[in-house]
Amino acid sequence: MNRIIARREIGFSADLVQKAEAFERERLLNPAARRKPADSRNARLTCPACGCPMIPRPFNYQYLVSVDKCGSCGRIWFDADELEILQILIERTRTDGKERQ
């Protein structure tokens, strides 16, 4: 190993925590809101890595954060704040000691 990378914990901003809480209330705890709304963009997104079309889908079926997955290379792309919201929800589940079904 050529170098050691120092890592420090950084908390999430209050704004991101509020976004995660709103997401949880609106999407995770409300079964009727679980479907991703129709994409308002006319053109399908293309993968920045390979240029193939991407498919909107939930990250997984426990945390229904919407992501775009490339149908060719399989890479997953998050929109602004989606990765942080997912991390907040996962960390909260682990620290609360409860698992969502």
C-alpha positions in Angstrom: 0.0 0.0 0.0 1.5 3.3 -1.1 -0.4 5.5 1.3 -2.9 5.5 4.1 -6.1 7.5 3.5 -7.4 9.2 6.6 -11.1 9.2 7.0 -13.2 11.3 9.3 -16.9 11.1 10.0 -19.0 14.0 8.8 -22.6 14.3 9.8 -25.4 15.1 7.5 -26.8 18.6 7.2 -30.2 19.3 8.8 -31.5 19.9 5.4 -30.5 16.5 4.2 -31.9 14.8 7.3 -35.2 16.7 6.7 -35.3 15.5 3.1 -34.7 11.9 4.2 -37.5 12.1 6.8 -39.9 13.6 4.2 -38.9 10.8 1.8 -39.5 8.2 4.4 -42.9 9.7 5.3 -44.0 10.1 1.7 -42.5 7.0 0.0 -41.6 4.3 2.5 -44.4 4.6 5.0 -47.1 5.3 2.4 -47.7 2.2 0.1 -49.7 4.3 -2.4 -46.8 6.6 -3.0 -44.2 3.8 -3.6 -44.5 3.9 -7.4 -42.0 6.2 -9.0 -43.8 9.1 -10.6 -43.6 9.3 -14.4 -40.4 10.8 -15.6 -41.2 14.4 -16.7 -38.2 14.4 -19.0 -39.1 13.6 -22.6 -35.8 12.0 -23.6 -34.5 8.9 -21.8 -31.3 9.4 -19.9 -28.2 7.9 -21.3 -25.4 6.4 -19.2 -22.5 8.8 -18.7 -20.1 5.9 -18.8 -21.2 4.0 -21.9 -23.9 6.0 -23.6 -26.6 3.3 -23.4 -30.1 4.0 -22.2 -30.7 4.0 -18.4 -33.8 2.5 -16.7 -35.4 4.3 -13.7 -35.9 1.8 -10.9 -35.8 1.7 -7.0 -32.3 1.1 -5.5 -33.8 -1.9 -3.8 -37.2 -3.0 -2.5 -36.4 -2.1 1.1 -35.3 1.5 0.4 -37.3 2.7 -2.6 -34.9 5.6 -3.5 -35.2 6.1 -7.2 -32.0 5.6 -9.2 -31.1 5.2 -12.9 -29.5 1.9 -13.8 -27.7 1.4 -17.1 -29.2 -1.5 -19.1 -25.8 -2.3 -20.6 -23.0 -1.8 -18.1 -25.2 -2.1 -15.0 -23.9 1.1 -13.3 -26.2 2.9 -11.0 -26.5 6.7 -11.1 -28.0 8.8 -8.3 -29.6 12.2 -8.7 -28.7 15.1 -6.3 -29.0 14.1 -2.7 -30.3 10.5 -3.4 -27.2 8.7 -2.2 -27.1 10.8 1.0 -30.8 10.2 1.6 -30.3 6.4 1.1 -27.4 6.5 3.6 -29.4 8.4 6.2 -32.2 5.9 5.9 -29.9 2.9 6.2 -28.0 4.3 9.2 -31.2 5.2 10.9 -32.6 1.6 10.5 -29.4 0.2 11.9 -29.2 2.5 14.9 -32.9 2.1 15.7 -32.4 -1.6 15.7 -35.4 -2.3 13.5 -35.6 -3.8 10.1 -38.2 -2.7 7.6 -40.1 -5.4 5.8 
